[in-house]
Amino acid sequence: MRTGIFALCSVVWMSLIFYLSSIPGDELGPDILIVNLIKKTGHVIIFGVLAALYLSTFQGRKTLVDTRSVLFLLSLFLTVLYAVSDEYHQTFTPGRHSSGYDVIIDACGAVTLLGLLFTLEIRRNTVTARVSKMAKGASRKTPKSANAVW
């Protein structure tokens, strides 16, 4: 069920990207630094979220290779593949053009968010292991007064 929800969210998010790529160039605002900065930041965020949605979809499934790093790389690969197809789609939109630079920015967004998620997962696993180790150690050590017979 969880996998299906994230897969559906991924498709909806890809549809949003497709819609945004269909907006003609003259409707995107003037070609000035601040507008371009906002557009490029949008690329980073939108494709970072797509990568996270892919990852969430895969983590809910049993796969042939169930290592986290493979799932992260698969999510990155699919995100970059969609970024390339998005740039190709823009060649058919009036006033828009394809840019390898945008694919790199999209990949940077995916790498950034996946890296953040990977780091958070490692930290969570480390903290969980430490707490578990402390709990096991505490249960083995009983004070002598607890063993005394009244």
N, CA, C and O of each residue as an XYZ file, in Angstrom:
600
protein
N       0.826     -1.191      0.000
C       0.000      0.000      0.000
C       0.870      1.256      0.000
O       0.638      2.185     -0.773
N       1.881      1.270      0.882
C       2.769      2.422      0.986
C       3.486      2.656     -0.336
O       3.623      3.799     -0.773
N       3.944      1.587     -0.976
C       4.641      1.686     -2.244
C       3.747      2.303     -3.312
O       4.184      3.150     -4.091
N       2.505      1.873     -3.337
C       1.559      2.390     -4.317
C       1.297      3.875     -4.136
O       1.170      4.612     -5.114
N       1.217      4.311     -2.897
C       0.979      5.733     -2.623
C       2.166      6.565     -3.105
O       1.977      7.596     -3.751
N       3.388      6.123     -2.795
C       4.557      6.878     -3.235
C       4.738      6.811     -4.750
O       5.188      7.779     -5.363
N       4.392      5.683     -5.352
C       4.459      5.586     -6.811
C       3.472      6.562     -7.447
O       3.799      7.231     -8.427
N       2.274      6.643     -6.891
C       1.278      7.592     -7.395
C       1.763      9.034     -7.209
O       1.612      9.864     -8.106
N       2.343      9.325     -6.047
C       2.898     10.670     -5.803
C       3.997     10.989     -6.810
O       4.103     12.126     -7.270
N       4.812     10.000     -7.156
C       5.875     10.215     -8.146
C       5.289     10.576     -9.501
O       5.777     11.487    -10.170
N       4.246      9.867     -9.905
C       3.605     10.137    -11.194
C       2.970     11.526    -11.194
O       3.082     12.261    -12.176
N       2.309     11.882    -10.106
C       1.700     13.217    -10.000
C       2.790     14.288    -10.059
O       2.617     15.307    -10.727
N       3.911     14.068     -9.368
C       5.005     15.037     -9.358
C       5.625     15.166    -10.759
O       5.958     16.268    -11.194
N       5.777     14.035    -11.459
C       6.301     14.076    -12.823
C       5.329     14.823    -13.737
O       5.758     15.525    -14.653
N       4.042     14.681    -13.498
C       3.041     15.415    -14.284
C       3.160     16.917    -14.042
O       3.011     17.714    -14.969
N       3.428     17.299    -12.797
C       3.638     18.711    -12.479
C       4.862     19.252    -13.228
O       4.819     20.347    -13.788
N       5.937     18.484    -13.233
C       7.148     18.896    -13.961
C       6.838     19.034    -15.451
O       7.268     19.993    -16.093
N       6.097     18.079    -15.994
C       5.726     18.129    -17.414
C       4.912     19.385    -17.704
O       5.139     20.059    -18.709
N       3.970     19.696    -16.830
C       3.153     20.896    -16.996
C       4.023     22.151    -16.969
O       3.887     23.022    -17.828
N       4.910     22.241    -15.991
C       5.778     23.419    -15.882
C       6.683     23.559    -17.108
O       6.990     24.675    -17.527
N       7.108     22.437    -17.681
C       7.951     22.470    -18.878
C       7.158     22.863    -20.123
O       7.743     23.219    -21.146
N       5.843     22.799    -20.039
C       4.987     23.144    -21.180
C       4.643     24.629    -21.227
O       4.041     25.089    -22.197
N       5.011     25.377    -20.205
C       4.724     26.813    -20.188
C       5.650     27.498    -21.185
O       6.869     27.345    -21.106
N       5.076     28.257    -22.129
C       5.919     28.949    -23.122
C       6.916     29.905    -22.460
O       6.652     30.465    -21.397
N       8.056     30.074    -23.110
C       9.141     30.879    -22.561
C       8.766     32.315    -22.268
O       9.264     32.896    -21.304
N       7.883     32.911    -23.091
C       7.538     34.317    -22.870
C       6.652     34.524    -21.647
O       6.445     35.661    -21.222
N       6.127     33.445    -21.076
C       5.289     33.546    -19.881
C       6.073     33.313    -18.585
O       5.506     33.351    -17.493
N       7.357     33.076    -18.715
C       8.173     32.734    -17.541
C       8.829     33.932    -16.876
O       9.544     33.768    -15.888
N       8.610     35.093    -17.376
C       9.191     36.283    -16.767
C      10.417     36.746    -17.511
O      10.913     36.053    -18.399
N      10.908     37.916    -17.152
C      12.059     38.493    -17.852
C      13.336     37.698    -17.591
O      13.452     36.969    -16.606
N      14.281     37.863    -18.501
C      15.559     37.160    -18.395
C      16.533     38.019    -17.587
O      17.488     38.583    -18.121
N      16.256     38.100    -16.265
C      17.131     38.853    -15.365
C      17.643     37.916    -14.287
O      17.103     36.828    -14.088
N      18.679     38.340    -13.599
C      19.380     37.476    -12.643
C      18.455     36.877    -11.587
O      18.486     35.667    -11.358
N      17.639     37.697    -10.944
C      16.811     37.191     -9.838
C      15.790     36.169    -10.336
O      15.536     35.174     -9.658
N      15.205     36.401    -11.503
C      14.227     35.454    -12.059
C      14.924     34.146    -12.418
O      14.401     33.065    -12.147
N      16.106     34.245    -13.029
C      16.855     33.035    -13.369
C      17.291     32.263    -12.122
O      17.295     31.032    -12.120
N      17.654     32.981    -11.076
C      18.035     32.332     -9.817
C      16.845     31.571     -9.221
O      16.998     30.458     -8.718
N      15.679     32.177     -9.283
C      14.468     31.512     -8.779
C      14.163     30.266     -9.607
O      13.808     29.224     -9.056
N      14.301     30.373    -10.924
C      14.048     29.212    -11.802
C      15.012     28.062    -11.486
O      14.599     26.907    -11.381
N      16.291     28.389    -11.338
C      17.291     27.338    -11.082
C      17.090     26.722     -9.695
O      17.287     25.520     -9.512
N      16.705     27.534     -8.734
C      16.396     26.994     -7.403
C      15.195     26.066     -7.490
O      15.142     25.039     -6.814
N      14.239     26.434     -8.321
C      13.078     25.562     -8.549
C      13.490     24.223     -9.121
O      12.953     23.188     -8.725
N      14.443     24.227    -10.052
C      14.955     22.970    -10.618
C      15.521     22.083     -9.509
O      15.216     20.893     -9.438
N      16.341     22.670     -8.653
C      16.984     21.910     -7.573
C      15.922     21.280     -6.662
O      15.990     20.095     -6.338
N      14.961     22.079     -6.264
C      13.935     21.600     -5.325
C      13.029     20.552     -5.982
O      12.787     19.489     -5.410
N      12.538     20.852     -7.168
C      11.577     19.956     -7.825
C      12.186     18.591     -8.110
O      11.553     17.564     -7.864
N      13.412     18.575     -8.628
C      14.020     17.278     -8.945
C      14.573     16.589     -7.700
O      14.696     15.364     -7.684
N      14.905     17.339     -6.670
C      15.268     16.725     -5.389
C      14.084     15.991     -4.796
O      14.227     14.877     -4.293
N      12.913     16.609     -4.851
C      11.695     15.963     -4.339
C      11.360     14.728     -5.171
O      10.945     13.708     -4.621
N      11.536     14.807     -6.491
C      11.270     13.635     -7.339
C      12.174     12.467     -6.939
O      11.714     11.330     -6.839
N      13.451     12.746     -6.711
C      14.383     11.694     -6.286
C      13.944     11.082     -4.951
O      14.005      9.866     -4.772
N      13.503     11.927     -4.022
C      13.043     11.432     -2.717
C      11.782     10.584     -2.875
O      11.619      9.584     -2.176
N      10.897     10.969     -3.777
C       9.685     10.165     -4.020
C      10.038      8.811     -4.623
O       9.471      7.789     -4.238
N      10.978      8.806     -5.573
C      11.437      7.527     -6.126
C      12.007      6.647     -5.020
O      11.675      5.466     -4.922
N      12.866      7.228     -4.191
C      13.485      6.467     -3.108
C      12.425      5.898     -2.168
O      12.507      4.736     -1.769
N      11.442      6.704     -1.818
C      10.366      6.234     -0.934
C       9.576      5.101     -1.573
O       9.142      4.173     -0.891
N       9.393      5.184     -2.876
C       8.696      4.111     -3.589
C       9.485      2.811     -3.498
O       8.917      1.756     -3.216
N      10.793      2.884     -3.737
C      11.617      1.671     -3.733
C      11.813      1.102     -2.339
O      11.914     -0.115     -2.186
N      11.871      1.940     -1.328
C      12.110      1.443      0.024
C      10.918      0.672      0.564
O      11.059     -0.068      1.537
N       9.770      0.824     -0.032
C       8.603      0.085      0.421
C       8.458     -1.270     -0.237
O       7.519     -2.006      0.066
N       9.378     -1.616     -1.140
C       9.294     -2.869     -1.896
C      10.465     -3.782     -1.565
O      11.534     -3.338     -1.146
N      10.231     -5.049     -1.764
C      11.329     -6.002     -1.708
C      11.922     -6.053     -3.112
O      11.224     -6.362     -4.077
N      13.201     -5.752     -3.220
C      13.857     -5.738     -4.518
C      14.910     -6.832     -4.574
O      15.242     -7.450     -3.562
N      15.430     -7.062     -5.775
C      16.479     -8.066     -5.912
C      17.700     -7.700     -5.086
O      18.310     -8.559     -4.449
N      18.050     -6.434     -5.099
C      19.161     -5.939     -4.304
C      18.573     -4.932     -3.331
O      18.116     -3.860     -3.727
N      18.588     -5.285     -2.066
C      17.915     -4.443     -1.073
C      18.913     -3.645     -0.237
O      18.703     -3.432      0.957
N      19.993     -3.208     -0.867
C      20.914     -2.358     -0.127
C      20.522     -0.908     -0.361
O      20.090     -0.537     -1.452
N      20.674     -0.114      0.653
C      20.263      1.292      0.577
C      21.016      2.047     -0.507
O      20.426      2.854     -1.225
N      22.304      1.794     -0.631
C      23.082      2.545     -1.614
C      22.604      2.267     -3.038
O      22.590      3.178     -3.866
N      22.219      1.049     -3.333
C      21.704      0.728     -4.665
C      20.380      1.445     -4.899
O      20.132      1.946     -5.995
N      19.533      1.498     -3.883
C      18.255      2.203     -4.025
C      18.465      3.700     -4.219
O      17.740      4.335     -4.985
N      19.451      4.265     -3.531
C      19.763      5.677     -3.710
C      20.262      5.925     -5.133
O      19.841      6.884     -5.780
N      21.159      5.065     -5.623
C      21.687      5.235     -6.977
C      20.606      5.036     -8.033
O      20.595      5.741     -9.041
N      19.713      4.102     -7.821
C      18.607      3.887     -8.753
C      17.692      5.110     -8.786
O      17.247      5.526     -9.856
N      17.417      5.678     -7.631
C      16.596      6.892     -7.560
C      17.272      8.044     -8.292
O      16.616      8.795     -9.014
N      18.575      8.184     -8.109
C      19.329      9.232     -8.794
C      19.305      9.013    -10.307
O      19.085      9.955    -11.069
N      19.526      7.796    -10.733
C      19.533      7.482    -12.165
C      18.186      7.820    -12.810
O      18.144      8.461    -13.860
N      17.097      7.393    -12.188
C      15.778      7.667    -12.752
C      15.456      9.162    -12.763
O      14.800      9.654    -13.681
N      15.916      9.871    -11.750
C      15.696     11.317    -11.706
C      16.447     12.005    -12.837
O      15.891     12.873    -13.511
N      17.686     11.634    -13.048
C      18.464     12.232    -14.134
C      17.855     11.854    -15.491
O      17.795     12.683    -16.399
N      17.412     10.625    -15.622
C      16.758     10.191    -16.861
C      15.514     11.038    -17.135
O      15.280     11.447    -18.273
N      14.719     11.302    -16.100
C      13.534     12.138    -16.283
C      13.937     13.587    -16.586
O      13.258     14.263    -17.359
N      15.015     14.063    -15.997
C      15.497     15.422    -16.275
C      15.897     15.553    -17.747
O      15.613     16.569    -18.381
N      16.549     14.537    -18.281
C      16.928     14.548    -19.701
C      15.677     14.560    -20.575
O      15.599     15.313    -21.545
N      14.704     13.726    -20.228
C      13.466     13.697    -21.020
C      12.704     15.017    -20.893
O      12.049     15.447    -21.843
N      12.784     15.651    -19.744
C      12.140     16.948    -19.540
C      12.787     18.011    -20.426
O      12.091     18.826    -21.030
N      14.102     18.003    -20.501
C      14.790     18.964    -21.369
C      14.450     18.707    -22.836
O      14.297     19.653    -23.608
N      14.334     17.458    -23.221
C      13.930     17.133    -24.597
C      12.512     17.649    -24.856
O      12.232     18.212    -25.914
N      11.631     17.454    -23.889
C      10.249     17.932    -24.022
C      10.213     19.443    -24.225
O       9.371     19.941    -24.972
N      11.103     20.174    -23.582
C      11.115     21.629    -23.700
C      11.463     22.099    -25.108
O      11.140     23.231    -25.471
N      12.112     21.258    -25.908
C      12.438     21.666    -27.275
C      11.177     21.823    -28.124
O      11.212     22.471    -29.170
N      10.071     21.237    -27.684
C       8.807     21.350    -28.415
C       7.937     22.491    -27.896
O       6.864     22.747    -28.442
N       8.384     23.173    -26.858
C       7.616     24.258    -26.247
C       8.105     25.593    -26.817
O       9.306     25.862    -26.814
N       7.181     26.432    -27.308
C       7.585     27.721    -27.879
C       8.360     28.582    -26.866
O       7.957     28.731    -25.712
N       9.464     29.132    -27.330
C      10.274     30.009    -26.485
C      11.151     29.288    -25.481
O      11.798     29.931    -24.654
N      11.186     27.984    -25.537
C      12.013     27.187    -24.606
C      13.068     26.432    -25.408
O      12.925     26.240    -26.615
N      14.098     26.019    -24.742
C      15.150     25.235    -25.385
C      15.698     24.210    -24.390
O      15.473     24.305    -23.184
N      16.402     23.255    -24.916
C      17.013     22.214    -24.100
C      18.358     22.705    -23.577
O      19.079     23.417    -24.275
N      18.691     22.325    -22.354
C      19.954     22.758    -21.768
C      20.556     21.643    -20.917
O      19.939     21.167    -19.963
N      21.766     21.239    -21.279
C      22.484     20.256    -20.469
C      22.798     20.819    -19.093
O      22.884     20.076    -18.115
N      22.966     22.120    -19.022
C      23.216     22.801    -17.751
C      22.049     22.570    -16.786
O      22.264     22.350    -15.594
N      20.822     22.621    -17.297
C      19.656     22.368    -16.439
C      19.628     20.929    -15.939
O      19.215     20.676    -14.807
N      20.065     19.983    -16.771
C      20.127     18.581    -16.331
C      21.119     18.447    -15.179
O      20.868     17.718    -14.220
N      22.239     19.147    -15.275
C      23.236     19.111    -14.196
C      22.655     19.711    -12.917
O      22.865     19.179    -11.826
N      21.927     20.815    -13.053
C      21.296     21.433    -11.881
C      20.263     20.486    -11.272
O      20.174     20.358    -10.051
N      19.480     19.820    -12.131
C      18.492     18.848    -11.648
C      19.180     17.704    -10.905
O      18.719     17.275     -9.847
N      20.282     17.218    -11.467
C      21.035     16.137    -10.822
C      21.607     16.602     -9.481
O      21.643     15.838     -8.516
N      22.052     17.852     -9.426
C      22.572     18.389     -8.159
C      21.473     18.423     -7.090
O      21.719     18.115     -5.924
N      20.267     18.797     -7.502
C      19.144     18.777     -6.561
C      18.869     17.380     -6.045
O      18.628     17.186     -4.853
N      18.906     16.396     -6.955
C      18.667     15.008     -6.561
C      19.769     14.513     -5.634
O      19.488     13.888     -4.611
N      21.022     14.790     -5.987
C      22.152     14.345     -5.165
C      22.091     14.993     -3.782
O      22.353     14.341     -2.771
N      21.747     16.272     -3.747
C      21.688     16.988     -2.471
C      20.637     16.391     -1.543
O      20.920     16.103     -0.380
N      19.431     16.205     -2.057
C      18.367     15.682     -1.185
C      18.602     14.218     -0.841
O      18.381     13.813      0.300
N      19.047     13.415     -1.810
C      19.343     12.009     -1.501
C      20.501     11.906     -0.504
O      20.474     11.063      0.392
N      21.506     12.753     -0.659
C      22.622     12.761      0.295
C      22.167     13.128      1.688
O      22.610     12.533      2.671
N      21.283     14.104      1.777
C      20.730     14.495      3.077
C      19.946     13.332      3.696
O      20.103     13.031      4.880
N      19.108     12.686      2.892
C      18.333     11.550      3.403
C      19.247     10.398      3.812
O      19.006      9.750      4.830
N      20.290     10.141      3.029
C      21.240      9.077      3.341
C      21.938      9.368      4.667
O      22.084      8.479      5.506
N      22.369     10.621      4.851
C      23.031     11.028      6.098
C      22.099     10.889      7.292
O      22.499     10.394      8.345
N      20.857     11.327      7.123
C      19.886     11.207      8.216
C      19.613      9.749      8.559
O      19.457      9.405      9.731
N      19.553      8.897      7.552
C      19.318      7.473      7.807
C      20.492      6.842      8.543
O      20.291      6.037      9.453
N      21.705      7.195      8.162
C      22.890      6.671      8.848
C      22.898      7.133     10.301
O      23.171      6.349     11.210
N      22.596      8.413     10.511
C      22.553      8.931     11.897
C      21.491      8.221     12.712
O      21.733      7.847     13.860
N      20.308      8.031     12.126
C      19.225      7.369     12.842
C      19.621      5.940     13.210
O      19.362      5.489     14.325
N      20.244      5.235     12.276
C      20.676      3.863     12.552
C      21.764      3.828     13.616
O      21.783      2.916     14.443
N      22.669      4.798     13.611
C      23.729      4.866     14.610
C      23.153      5.120     15.994
O      23.539      4.469     16.965
N      22.234      6.063     16.077
C      21.611      6.382     17.369
C      20.803      5.187     17.866
O      20.853      4.856     19.051
N      20.060      4.538     16.971
C      19.266      3.369     17.348
C      20.170      2.257     17.869
O      19.843      1.603     18.859
N      21.306      2.039     17.207
C      22.241      1.001     17.652
C      22.822      1.339     19.012
O      22.972      0.455     19.856
N      23.151      2.606     19.241
C      23.702      3.006     20.534
C      22.682      2.828     21.653
O      23.011      2.329     22.729
N      21.443      3.238     21.392
C      20.390      3.104     22.404
C      20.139      1.636     22.700
O      19.970      1.250     23.856
N      20.116      0.815     21.649
C      19.903     -0.618     21.835
C      21.037     -1.235     22.648
O      20.797     -2.059     23.530
N      22.269     -0.835     22.349
C      23.427     -1.349     23.081
C      23.372     -0.924     24.547
O      23.673     -1.716     25.439
N      22.986      0.332     24.790
C      22.886      0.822     26.161
C      21.777      0.083     26.917
O      21.926     -0.228     28.099
N      20.676     -0.192     26.233
C      19.563     -0.891     26.886
C      19.961     -2.323     27.238
O      19.605     -2.818     28.307
N      20.691     -2.985     26.356
C      21.142     -4.348     26.634
C      22.120     -4.361     27.803
O      22.061     -5.235     28.668
N      23.021     -3.381     27.817
C      24.002     -3.287     28.900
C      23.350     -2.992     30.234
O      23.775     -3.519     31.262
N      22.328     -2.159     30.233
C      21.646     -1.793     31.467
C      20.831     -2.961     32.007
O      20.697     -3.105     33.223
N      20.285     -3.795     31.131
C      19.472     -4.912     31.609
C      20.340     -6.018     32.200
O      19.868     -6.795     33.031
N      21.585     -6.098     31.785
C      22.482     -7.129     32.315
C      23.036     -6.762     33.688
O      23.334     -7.636     34.503
N      23.167     -5.490     33.930
C      23.739     -5.039     35.196
C      22.616     -4.756     36.178
O      21.868     -3.789     36.034
N      22.516     -5.599     37.154
C      21.509     -5.365     38.194
C      22.233     -5.036     39.483
O      23.237     -5.667     39.813
N      21.741     -4.072     40.200
C      22.396     -3.724     41.461
C      22.339     -4.893     42.446
O      21.405     -5.694     42.404
N      23.328     -4.991     43.325
C      23.375     -6.080     44.294
C      22.190     -6.020     45.230
O      21.717     -7.055     45.702
N      21.710     -4.836     45.503
C      20.577     -4.730     46.415
C      19.311     -5.326     45.801
O      18.403     -5.733     46.525
N      19.249     -5.379     44.475
C      18.063     -5.965     43.842
C      18.068     -7.483     43.982
O      17.009     -8.108     43.920
N      19.243     -8.088     44.170
C      19.326     -9.537     44.326
C      19.184     -9.981     45.776
O      19.095    -11.177     46.053
N      19.161     -9.045     46.684
C      19.082     -9.413     48.093
C      17.716    -10.021     48.416
O      16.682     -9.607     47.893
N      17.757    -10.995     49.277
C      16.519    -11.634     49.717
C      16.089    -10.984     51.008
O      16.908    -10.846     51.916
N      14.876    -10.591     51.129
C      14.355     -9.932     52.324
C      14.012    -10.915     53.340
O      13.554    -10.548     54.423
